[in-house]
């Protein structure tokens, strides 16, 4: 992982110091309100001023950024002569910043870089997360909405050079955002442990992310200014991001995108709903037994292993205000269409430790949608 990480309360005030060595003029990419609400801009702008780094602000990133957002940001970067990009915010602004860094040095449209590495190196990036969930500050992925689907730009060139993870910037997150983003981190860690591309280093890091989430997420939701809980969740998100940077994600994310695009469910909440049924599906297996044992479960049988983990996650979800089903009137035909679309995603399916059947995917969709 090439990203150099700085972690701890107050590290966001080091942005100017880190930026100075990368370029004299920066484009700050953020959402319309998140960087202001979190206090990130109040820390970052004086830091850049003190370091002599000039800047422009591109604050037109919406949740689930589109190719158009990236192209507008790329034009803004070129117009102001930016030499580096600083992403500030949750997963959407950080992912958008990565795409802007690509479009600042490469011709559009943005969609040409889904599955194709850009010919020119992107501008260097600094990532300052204001949520604890996506881990985007340490991954080479930018997830973008295109044509009613979520697609990914993936290239080593968009690993941020520096990640400044400041738990103080997460204090302003309301409980429902804390819950959603925290469950997103949990899904990253679990998928990295379960997927076909897993390996011992990632599994051990992922296990620590799972442990931290189970320990701290409830407290972070109940007491937003609890420094220990906020730090613990920032660490969980960071570690889970490190895991998926190496392993990728699998069935939970593949199915979760449909809940977000078609039903407007936030990304982390969609993943939270899908974790228990996917754990039950994958219950047989040595990995699940090891995971259960590490979390304090007694391994009596593979089936009980999966059930123990699923119940743990369901209890956590309820405690932080997440319902595990939507209660929608969805036809069998719609369920079949959703399942067929998921199974057609060969990249995601190749990373499943066991390829699910059509009926299994339909059953999971039925459980979370109805």
PLY file of the C-alpha trace (Angstrom):
ply
format ascii 1.0
element vertex 370
property float x
property float y
property float z
element edge 369
property int vertex1
property int vertex2
end_header
0.00 0.00 0.00
1.79 3.13 -1.19
-0.31 5.65 0.77
1.47 7.26 3.72
-0.99 7.46 6.60
-1.11 10.07 9.35
-3.63 9.19 12.06
-4.83 11.03 15.15
-6.73 14.00 16.44
-5.57 17.20 14.77
-3.60 15.65 11.88
-5.86 17.41 9.35
-3.97 20.60 10.23
-0.91 19.05 8.52
-2.44 19.23 5.04
-0.41 22.27 4.03
2.81 20.67 5.16
2.08 17.52 3.11
0.80 19.44 0.09
3.82 21.69 -0.15
6.03 18.92 -1.48
3.51 17.90 -4.14
2.67 21.20 -5.79
2.14 24.92 -5.35
-1.54 25.06 -6.38
-4.26 22.63 -5.28
-7.83 21.85 -6.27
-9.90 20.97 -3.21
-12.68 18.51 -4.10
-15.54 18.22 -1.64
-19.32 18.12 -1.22
-21.51 21.15 -0.80
-21.71 21.03 2.99
-19.79 18.13 4.54
-16.37 19.76 4.71
-17.88 22.87 6.30
-20.05 20.96 8.78
-17.18 18.78 9.94
-14.88 21.77 10.38
-12.42 20.33 7.88
-12.17 23.50 5.79
-11.59 25.59 8.92
-8.45 23.50 9.56
-7.28 22.86 6.02
-7.45 26.32 4.46
-5.28 28.03 7.12
-2.85 25.13 6.88
-2.51 25.63 3.13
-2.15 29.38 3.58
0.61 28.90 6.13
2.46 26.55 3.76
2.16 28.95 0.82
-0.01 26.56 -1.20
-2.71 28.35 -3.19
-5.99 26.63 -3.99
-9.38 26.59 -5.68
-12.43 24.78 -4.29
-14.62 22.44 -6.34
-17.59 21.73 -4.07
-20.14 20.28 -6.46
-19.84 16.60 -5.49
-23.19 14.94 -4.76
-23.71 11.55 -3.10
-22.96 8.86 -5.69
-20.95 11.10 -8.07
-21.42 10.76 -11.82
-19.10 10.91 -14.80
-20.31 14.47 -15.39
-19.06 15.49 -11.94
-15.62 14.07 -12.71
-15.44 15.80 -16.07
-16.45 19.15 -14.57
-13.84 18.73 -11.85
-11.18 17.78 -14.39
-11.93 20.96 -16.36
-11.74 23.00 -13.17
-8.36 21.47 -12.32
-6.97 22.27 -15.76
-8.41 25.79 -15.79
-6.80 26.73 -12.47
-3.50 24.99 -13.20
-3.81 22.59 -10.27
-0.71 20.54 -9.49
-2.40 18.32 -6.92
-5.89 17.35 -5.75
-7.07 17.30 -2.14
-10.22 15.25 -1.48
-12.17 16.18 1.64
-15.26 14.35 2.85
-16.84 10.92 2.84
-16.53 8.25 0.21
-18.25 10.24 -2.55
-15.96 13.30 -2.42
-12.86 11.13 -2.02
-13.84 8.94 -4.98
-14.72 12.02 -7.02
-11.33 13.54 -6.17
-9.64 10.44 -7.58
-11.62 10.71 -10.78
-10.87 14.43 -11.04
-7.16 13.67 -10.64
-7.44 11.31 -13.63
-9.43 13.75 -15.79
-7.06 16.62 -14.96
-4.29 14.93 -16.96
-6.25 12.71 -19.36
-8.91 13.41 -21.96
-12.51 12.43 -21.24
-15.04 11.10 -21.18
-14.64 9.64 -17.73
-16.33 6.40 -18.74
-13.41 5.37 -20.90
-11.41 4.64 -17.74
-13.77 2.00 -16.38
-11.52 -0.99 -16.80
-8.82 0.90 -18.71
-5.78 2.53 -17.11
-5.31 6.20 -18.07
-2.28 6.82 -20.32
-1.04 9.77 -18.24
-0.35 9.73 -14.51
-3.16 11.35 -12.49
-2.38 14.40 -10.40
-1.07 13.48 -6.93
-3.76 13.16 -4.28
-4.19 13.90 -0.60
-7.25 12.35 1.11
-8.87 13.78 4.24
-11.85 11.60 5.26
-14.67 13.09 7.33
-16.56 9.80 7.77
-15.47 6.42 9.08
-16.56 3.78 6.63
-15.39 3.78 3.03
-11.64 3.55 3.55
-11.30 5.38 0.23
-8.27 7.22 1.61
-6.19 4.05 1.14
-7.65 2.38 -1.96
-6.99 2.59 -5.71
-10.74 2.67 -6.51
-13.18 5.42 -7.48
-16.80 4.22 -7.57
-18.91 6.28 -9.96
-22.55 6.14 -11.13
-22.85 5.68 -14.87
-25.92 4.72 -16.86
-27.92 3.63 -13.83
-25.14 1.43 -12.48
-22.10 1.81 -10.25
-18.79 1.35 -12.02
-15.20 1.64 -10.88
-12.08 3.40 -12.02
-9.22 1.34 -10.63
-5.58 2.17 -11.11
-2.60 2.35 -8.77
-2.17 5.99 -9.79
-5.15 7.04 -7.65
-3.83 5.66 -4.42
-3.58 8.91 -2.40
-0.01 9.94 -1.64
-1.09 10.94 1.88
-4.11 10.05 4.00
-4.76 12.31 6.98
-7.24 10.49 9.20
-8.45 12.88 11.91
-11.16 11.43 14.19
-12.19 14.94 15.23
-13.62 15.48 11.73
-16.12 12.66 12.29
-17.69 14.11 15.45
-20.33 16.01 13.46
-21.72 12.89 11.76
-25.31 12.24 12.88
-26.04 8.79 14.30
-27.62 7.38 11.13
-24.57 8.36 9.05
-22.25 6.96 11.72
-24.21 3.69 11.60
-24.31 3.46 7.80
-20.64 4.22 7.29
-19.58 1.97 10.15
-21.45 -0.97 8.63
-19.78 -0.21 5.30
-16.40 -0.64 7.00
-17.62 -3.91 8.50
-18.69 -5.20 5.09
-15.28 -4.34 3.63
-13.49 -6.25 6.36
-15.75 -9.30 6.12
-15.63 -9.47 2.33
-11.86 -9.21 2.39
-11.75 -12.13 4.83
-14.26 -14.27 2.91
-13.45 -13.58 -0.75
-11.53 -15.79 -3.15
-8.59 -13.34 -3.19
-8.14 -13.43 0.60
-4.71 -14.05 2.07
-3.36 -14.26 5.65
-2.12 -10.68 5.94
-5.41 -9.18 4.76
-7.41 -11.59 6.90
-5.60 -10.60 10.08
-5.99 -6.89 9.33
-9.65 -7.47 8.46
-10.24 -9.30 11.72
-8.99 -6.30 13.67
-11.36 -4.06 11.69
-14.27 -6.38 12.56
-13.29 -6.39 16.23
-13.01 -2.59 16.36
-16.40 -2.12 14.69
-18.18 -4.51 17.05
-16.54 -2.77 20.00
-17.00 0.89 19.02
-19.89 1.42 16.58
-22.69 1.40 19.15
-20.87 3.90 21.34
-20.04 6.17 18.38
-23.75 6.29 17.50
-24.92 6.84 21.09
-22.20 9.36 22.06
-21.02 11.27 18.99
-18.20 13.06 20.82
-16.74 9.96 22.46
-13.11 10.29 21.38
-12.27 6.62 21.94
-15.24 5.40 19.90
-14.61 7.83 17.05
-10.94 6.93 16.92
-11.79 3.23 17.00
-14.20 3.56 14.07
-11.71 5.62 12.05
-9.15 2.88 12.62
-11.68 0.21 11.60
-12.48 2.06 8.38
-8.82 2.61 7.59
-7.88 -1.03 8.18
-10.85 -2.32 6.18
-9.85 -0.02 3.31
-6.34 -1.45 3.39
-7.87 -4.93 3.15
-10.07 -4.33 0.10
-7.27 -2.46 -1.65
-5.56 -5.86 -1.76
-8.48 -8.28 -2.03
-11.40 -6.41 -3.57
-15.03 -6.97 -2.55
-17.54 -9.62 -3.57
-21.22 -10.60 -3.26
-22.30 -8.10 -0.57
-21.12 -5.13 -2.62
-22.35 -6.57 -5.90
-25.87 -6.91 -4.48
-25.72 -3.72 -2.42
-25.28 -1.51 -5.48
-28.72 -2.60 -6.70
-30.35 -1.54 -3.43
-28.69 1.86 -3.72
-29.43 2.50 -7.40
-32.95 1.04 -7.55
-34.28 1.74 -4.05
-32.28 4.74 -2.83
-30.76 2.91 0.14
-27.46 4.38 1.31
-24.44 2.29 0.40
-23.47 1.32 3.94
-27.05 0.54 4.96
-27.53 -1.65 1.89
-24.41 -3.61 2.78
-25.52 -3.93 6.40
-28.78 -5.55 5.31
-26.95 -8.03 3.11
-24.22 -9.12 5.52
-26.32 -11.59 7.60
-27.88 -13.55 4.70
-24.55 -13.71 2.89
-22.85 -14.99 6.06
-25.52 -17.67 6.32
-24.95 -18.61 2.69
-21.20 -18.93 3.24
-21.52 -20.69 6.59
-19.73 -23.88 5.50
-15.99 -23.35 5.33
-12.81 -23.17 7.34
-12.61 -19.39 7.03
-15.99 -18.91 8.67
-15.03 -21.19 11.53
-11.83 -19.25 12.14
-13.69 -15.94 11.95
-16.34 -17.10 14.40
-13.78 -18.43 16.86
-11.79 -15.18 16.76
-14.97 -13.25 17.62
-15.76 -15.45 20.61
-18.14 -17.99 19.08
-17.94 -21.67 19.89
-17.41 -23.73 16.79
-19.74 -26.69 17.14
-20.60 -26.98 13.46
-20.12 -24.96 10.30
-23.83 -24.15 10.19
-23.82 -22.76 13.71
-20.73 -20.74 12.86
-22.54 -18.82 10.14
-25.62 -18.39 12.30
-23.57 -16.99 15.20
-21.99 -14.35 12.99
-25.25 -13.45 11.25
-27.00 -12.92 14.58
-24.14 -10.79 15.89
-24.43 -8.47 12.88
-28.24 -8.36 13.03
-28.08 -7.38 16.70
-25.52 -4.68 15.94
-27.68 -3.35 13.10
-30.78 -3.13 15.30
-28.81 -1.42 18.07
-27.66 1.33 15.70
-31.07 1.81 14.07
-30.78 -0.23 10.89
-33.77 -2.29 9.76
-32.70 -5.48 8.03
-35.42 -5.42 5.37
-37.18 -2.76 3.31
-40.69 -4.19 3.27
-41.21 -3.44 -0.44
-43.69 -5.07 -2.80
-41.24 -6.67 -5.21
-42.41 -9.32 -7.69
-40.73 -12.65 -8.28
-39.89 -11.45 -11.79
-38.07 -8.41 -10.41
-36.14 -10.58 -7.97
-35.11 -12.89 -10.81
-33.98 -9.94 -12.94
-31.90 -8.53 -10.08
-30.32 -11.93 -9.42
-29.52 -12.54 -13.08
-27.84 -9.15 -13.30
-25.66 -9.89 -10.28
-24.59 -13.28 -11.60
-23.66 -11.68 -14.93
-21.02 -9.56 -13.15
-18.13 -11.94 -13.75
-15.56 -9.77 -12.00
-17.49 -9.83 -8.71
-18.51 -13.46 -9.08
-14.91 -14.51 -9.67
-14.05 -13.10 -6.23
-16.74 -15.12 -4.39
-15.28 -18.03 -2.45
-18.29 -20.03 -3.66
-20.34 -18.95 -6.66
-23.98 -18.60 -5.53
-26.84 -20.03 -7.54
-29.65 -18.00 -9.07
-32.08 -19.25 -6.44
-29.69 -18.34 -3.62
-29.27 -14.77 -4.85
-33.03 -14.44 -5.36
-33.63 -15.66 -1.83
-31.23 -13.07 -0.38
-32.87 -10.27 -2.36
-36.30 -11.47 -1.19
-35.12 -11.43 2.43
-33.87 -7.83 2.35
-36.43 -6.29 -0.02
-39.71 -7.77 1.22
0 1
1 2
2 3
3 4
4 5
5 6
6 7
7 8
8 9
9 10
10 11
11 12
12 13
13 14
14 15
15 16
16 17
17 18
18 19
19 20
20 21
21 22
22 23
23 24
24 25
25 26
26 27
27 28
28 29
29 30
30 31
31 32
32 33
33 34
34 35
35 36
36 37
37 38
38 39
39 40
40 41
41 42
42 43
43 44
44 45
45 46
46 47
47 48
48 49
49 50
50 51
51 52
52 53
53 54
54 55
55 56
56 57
57 58
58 59
59 60
60 61
61 62
62 63
63 64
64 65
65 66
66 67
67 68
68 69
69 70
70 71
71 72
72 73
73 74
74 75
75 76
76 77
77 78
78 79
79 80
80 81
81 82
82 83
83 84
84 85
85 86
86 87
87 88
88 89
89 90
90 91
91 92
92 93
93 94
94 95
95 96
96 97
97 98
98 99
99 100
100 101
101 102
102 103
103 104
104 105
105 106
106 107
107 108
108 109
109 110
110 111
111 112
112 113
113 114
114 115
115 116
116 117
117 118
118 119
119 120
120 121
121 122
122 123
123 124
124 125
125 126
126 127
127 128
128 129
129 130
130 131
131 132
132 133
133 134
134 135
135 136
136 137
137 138
138 139
139 140
140 141
141 142
142 143
143 144
144 145
145 146
146 147
147 148
148 149
149 150
150 151
151 152
152 153
153 154
154 155
155 156
156 157
157 158
158 159
159 160
160 161
161 162
162 163
163 164
164 165
165 166
166 167
167 168
168 169
169 170
170 171
171 172
172 173
173 174
174 175
175 176
176 177
177 178
178 179
179 180
180 181
181 182
182 183
183 184
184 185
185 186
186 187
187 188
188 189
189 190
190 191
191 192
192 193
193 194
194 195
195 196
196 197
197 198
198 199
199 200
200 201
201 202
202 203
203 204
204 205
205 206
206 207
207 208
208 209
209 210
210 211
211 212
212 213
213 214
214 215
215 216
216 217
217 218
218 219
219 220
220 221
221 222
222 223
223 224
224 225
225 226
226 227
227 228
228 229
229 230
230 231
231 232
232 233
233 234
234 235
235 236
236 237
237 238
238 239
239 240
240 241
241 242
242 243
243 244
244 245
245 246
246 247
247 248
248 249
249 250
250 251
251 252
252 253
253 254
254 255
255 256
256 257
257 258
258 259
259 260
260 261
261 262
262 263
263 264
264 265
265 266
266 267
267 268
268 269
269 270
270 271
271 272
272 273
273 274
274 275
275 276
276 277
277 278
278 279
279 280
280 281
281 282
282 283
283 284
284 285
285 286
286 287
287 288
288 289
289 290
290 291
291 292
292 293
293 294
294 295
295 296
296 297
297 298
298 299
299 300
300 301
301 302
302 303
303 304
304 305
305 306
306 307
307 308
308 309
309 310
310 311
311 312
312 313
313 314
314 315
315 316
316 317
317 318
318 319
319 320
320 321
321 322
322 323
323 324
324 325
325 326
326 327
327 328
328 329
329 330
330 331
331 332
332 333
333 334
334 335
335 336
336 337
337 338
338 339
339 340
340 341
341 342
342 343
343 344
344 345
345 346
346 347
347 348
348 349
349 350
350 351
351 352
352 353
353 354
354 355
355 356
356 357
357 358
358 359
359 360
360 361
361 362
362 363
363 364
364 365
365 366
366 367
367 368
368 369
